[in-house]
Amino acid sequence: MLINLIFLLSTIFNLSTDKDISILTQGFTNSEISRENYVINNEKDLKKVWKEFGIQEPFPKVDFKKEIAVVITHKENIGDTIEVKRILNKTNKIIEIRYVVKHKSDKLNEKGKEHFSYLIAKLTPSEPKQVDVNFIQENFFRPIAADTALGQIPTRANVIRGYESMYVSEYVPIDKGNTWTYKVETEGKVKEERQSVLTVSDGWSVIDKYFGKENIGIRIDQSGNILVSYDGSVKNFYTPEVERNLVKRDFSTPAGKFNDLMVVTIPKNEKFWFMDVYAKGVGLIYHEHESPKGNAKYSLIDAQVRGKKYP
């Protein structure tokens, strides 16, 4: 019915005290970047990056007993620069770095070589050896730009709207930078989980963690079906027998009260039952399922969607 028969929207995001970050260096390199964003917790690996990127600045002093180094890179547009907006401390072991990529008109091509932008910084987490760092790019892009030429042709207007499935995407917004936090209740246990849209490419939105899997692609097709891409295959998120209804009634979660809803569910049976509640302009606000493997409830705590925060 769902991936692994369990609907898990992984996310751990809670606005709290910002942590300081110290920029060690930033610039451009014509070396091929093998990884996008990652954490370095020892001097040997940091020296390796310094060498691979061809950094001419003096090697910095980092106390890896107390500090960690983070590497943020970008290789889509030549000349773009990276700027860290804020550091959010969720717990002693979870830190979120939110950054933006700013476009520059400078042309840095030299002898046919490409230049990739990078930023290397250090920060002091409470648990440097166990910290989990999540990188979120905050630039706002819709999966497909509005008011395109194709959308302006009257005979194709409905087609492009159908292709975009804007009706469904208003309830399932999968724009870059969107983030949701859920309270998860399973068999007497309570925790928080986070889901963030990392990138958007060719209509596919890439989610950091989804259904216990990483870097899952999500797209809404011309019929309003939600598609997921993982393990080299593309599948429907929901099977045809689900019931999907638009309803106007109040539904409250810790993130607020919502009344323009899309409810997706199936009739109760002995094998598996679930109900997903989506709010227009927000996304999934509630999920509940029952199965032989256990029951679970997900309630939206907070979110940042298309530049708007909830609550």
C-alpha positions in Angstrom: 0.0 0.0 0.0 2.8 2.4 1.0 6.5 1.9 0.8 7.3 -0.8 3.3 3.5 -0.6 4.2 4.3 2.1 6.7 4.1 5.9 6.0 7.1 7.4 7.6 7.9 11.1 7.0 11.3 11.4 8.6 12.0 14.8 10.1 13.6 16.3 13.2 13.2 20.0 13.0 12.5 22.4 15.9 13.4 26.1 15.9 15.6 26.8 18.9 18.7 28.7 19.9 21.0 29.5 17.0 24.6 28.2 17.3 27.6 30.1 16.1 29.6 29.1 13.1 33.0 30.2 12.0 33.8 30.3 8.3 37.3 28.8 7.6 37.3 29.5 3.9 35.1 29.8 0.8 35.7 30.1 -2.9 35.7 28.1 -6.1 37.5 25.0 -7.2 37.9 23.3 -10.6 38.3 19.9 -8.9 35.4 17.5 -9.3 33.3 17.5 -6.1 32.4 13.9 -5.2 30.1 14.8 -2.3 27.8 17.7 -1.8 27.6 18.5 2.0 29.3 16.6 4.8 31.0 16.7 8.2 34.7 16.3 8.9 35.8 15.3 12.4 39.5 14.8 12.0 42.5 16.8 10.8 43.6 14.3 8.2 40.3 14.5 6.3 40.3 18.3 6.4 43.8 18.4 5.0 42.6 16.1 2.2 39.8 18.5 1.3 42.3 21.4 1.4 44.5 19.6 -1.1 41.7 18.4 -3.4 40.1 21.8 -3.6 43.5 23.4 -4.2 42.9 25.9 -1.4 45.8 28.4 -1.1 44.9 29.8 2.3 46.8 28.7 5.4 45.5 25.5 7.0 43.2 26.5 9.9 43.4 25.4 13.5 40.5 23.2 14.5 40.3 21.5 17.8 38.5 18.3 16.8 38.1 17.3 20.4 35.6 20.1 20.8 34.8 21.2 17.2 33.8 19.8 13.8 34.3 21.1 10.3 31.5 21.1 7.7 31.8 21.3 4.0 29.0 22.8 1.8 29.4 22.7 -1.9 27.4 23.7 -5.0 28.0 22.8 -8.6 24.9 23.8 -10.6 25.8 27.3 -11.8 29.3 28.7 -12.3 29.9 31.7 -10.1 27.2 31.0 -7.5 28.2 31.6 -3.9 27.1 30.0 -0.6 25.9 31.8 2.4 25.0 30.2 5.8 21.8 31.8 7.1 21.5 30.1 10.5 22.4 27.2 12.6 19.6 25.5 14.5 20.2 23.4 17.5 17.5 20.7 17.9 19.2 18.6 20.6 22.8 18.0 21.8 23.2 15.5 18.9 21.2 17.1 16.1 22.2 20.4 14.3 20.6 21.9 11.2 22.6 24.2 8.9 20.3 26.3 6.7 22.0 28.1 3.8 21.3 29.8 0.5 23.0 29.9 -2.9 23.4 33.3 -4.4 23.8 33.7 -8.1 26.7 35.8 -9.4 27.1 37.0 -12.9 30.9 36.6 -12.8 32.1 34.3 -15.5 34.8 32.1 -14.0 35.4 29.8 -16.9 39.1 29.5 -17.6 40.5 27.2 -20.4 37.3 25.2 -20.4 37.4 24.3 -16.7 34.4 24.4 -14.5 34.4 26.1 -11.2 32.4 24.7 -8.3 31.7 26.9 -5.2 32.4 25.7 -1.7 32.3 26.9 1.9 34.1 25.3 4.8 33.3 26.2 8.4 33.7 25.0 11.9 31.3 24.9 14.9 31.3 23.7 18.4 28.5 21.2 19.1 27.8 19.8 22.6 28.5 16.3 21.3 31.2 16.6 18.5 31.7 12.9 18.2 28.1 12.0 17.9 26.5 15.0 16.3 24.2 14.6 13.3 24.3 17.6 10.9 21.5 18.2 8.4 22.0 20.6 5.6 19.0 22.5 4.2 19.2 24.8 1.2 16.6 27.5 1.6 16.4 28.8 -1.9 12.8 28.7 -3.0 12.0 27.1 -6.4 8.7 25.5 -7.5 9.1 22.1 -9.1 8.1 23.7 -12.5 8.0 27.4 -13.1 4.6 29.1 -13.3 3.6 31.2 -16.3 5.8 29.3 -18.8 5.2 29.6 -22.5 3.5 26.2 -22.6 1.1 27.2 -19.9 0.1 30.3 -21.9 -1.2 28.3 -24.9 -5.0 28.1 -24.4 -5.4 24.7 -25.9 -2.6 23.4 -23.6 -3.5 25.3 -20.5 -5.5 22.4 -19.0 -2.8 20.0 -20.0 -0.1 21.8 -18.3 -2.3 22.3 -15.2 -3.0 18.6 -15.3 0.7 17.8 -15.8 1.6 20.0 -12.9 -1.4 18.5 -11.0 -1.5 21.9 -9.3 -4.7 20.8 -7.6 -3.0 18.0 -5.8 0.3 19.8 -5.3 -1.5 22.5 -3.4 -2.1 19.8 -0.7 1.3 18.0 -1.3 3.7 20.9 -1.7 7.2 19.5 -2.5 9.1 22.7 -3.1 12.8 22.9 -2.4 13.5 24.0 1.2 10.1 22.9 2.6 10.4 21.3 6.0 8.0 19.4 8.3 8.3 18.2 11.9 6.1 15.4 13.3 5.3 14.0 16.7 5.4 10.2 16.2 3.6 7.9 18.5 4.3 4.2 18.2 3.4 1.5 20.7 3.8 3.7 23.7 6.9 5.5 22.4 7.0 9.2 21.4 9.6 10.9 19.2 10.0 13.6 16.6 10.9 13.1 13.0 11.7 15.5 10.2 11.3 15.6 6.4 13.0 18.2 4.2 13.0 18.8 0.5 16.6 19.1 -0.5 16.6 19.7 -4.3 14.2 19.8 -7.2 15.3 18.5 -10.7 13.2 17.8 -13.8 10.0 17.9 -11.7 11.3 15.4 -9.1 11.7 16.7 -5.5 14.4 14.9 -3.5 13.5 14.3 0.1 16.3 13.7 2.6 14.6 10.8 4.5 11.4 9.1 3.6 10.0 5.8 4.7 13.3 5.0 6.4 15.1 5.5 3.1 17.4 8.4 2.1 17.2 10.7 -0.9 13.8 9.6 -2.2 12.4 11.3 -5.3 8.7 12.4 -5.3 6.7 13.7 -8.2 3.0 14.4 -8.9 1.9 13.1 -12.4 -0.7 14.5 -14.8 -3.4 12.5 -13.1 -2.6 13.7 -9.6 -0.9 10.5 -8.6 2.0 10.8 -6.2 5.0 8.9 -7.5 8.1 7.9 -5.6 11.5 7.0 -7.0 13.8 4.8 -5.0 16.2 1.8 -5.6 16.2 2.6 -9.3 12.4 2.2 -9.8 9.4 4.4 -9.9 6.2 3.4 -8.1 2.8 4.9 -7.1 2.8 6.1 -3.6 -0.9 5.0 -3.2 -2.6 2.1 -4.9 -5.8 2.6 -6.9 -8.1 1.4 -4.2 -7.4 4.3 -1.9 -10.2 6.8 -1.3 -9.2 10.5 -1.7 -11.7 13.2 -0.7 -11.5 16.9 -0.3 -13.3 18.1 2.9 -14.0 21.4 4.6 -13.8 20.8 8.3 -11.5 21.7 11.2 -8.6 19.5 12.0 -6.1 20.5 14.7 -2.5 19.5 15.3 0.2 21.2 17.4 1.0 23.2 14.3 -2.4 24.8 14.2 -6.0 24.4 13.0 -6.6 23.6 9.4 -9.9 23.3 7.5 -9.2 22.8 3.8 -8.2 19.2 3.7 -7.5 16.3 1.4 -8.0 12.9 3.2 -6.6 9.7 1.8 -7.6 6.4 3.3 -8.8 2.9 2.7 -11.6 0.9 4.4 -10.6 -0.8 7.6 -9.5 -4.4 7.2 -7.6 -7.0 9.1 -4.4 -6.6 7.2 -3.7 -2.9 7.0 -5.5 0.5 7.5 -4.3 4.0 7.2 -5.5 7.6 7.0 -3.5 10.6 5.7 -4.7 14.1 6.2 -3.2 16.9 4.0 -3.9 20.6 4.5 -3.9 22.9 1.5 -0.7 24.9 1.2 0.9 22.9 4.1 1.2 19.2 3.2 0.7 16.2 5.4 -0.6 17.2 8.8 -1.6 13.9 10.2 -1.1 10.2 9.5 -2.4 7.1 11.3 -2.0 3.5 10.4 -2.8 0.1 11.9 -1.1 -3.1 10.9 0.0 -6.5 12.3 3.4 -5.0 12.8 2.1 -2.2 14.9 0.2 1.1 15.0 1.4 4.6 14.6 0.3 8.2 14.6 2.0 11.2 13.1 0.9 14.8 14.0 2.4 17.9 12.5 4.3 20.0 15.1 5.7 22.7 12.9 6.6 23.4 9.3 8.1 25.9 6.9 6.4 25.6 3.6 6.9 28.0 0.6 8.3 30.6 2.9 5.5 30.4 5.5 5.9 29.0 9.0 3.4 26.9 11.0 2.3 27.6 13.7 
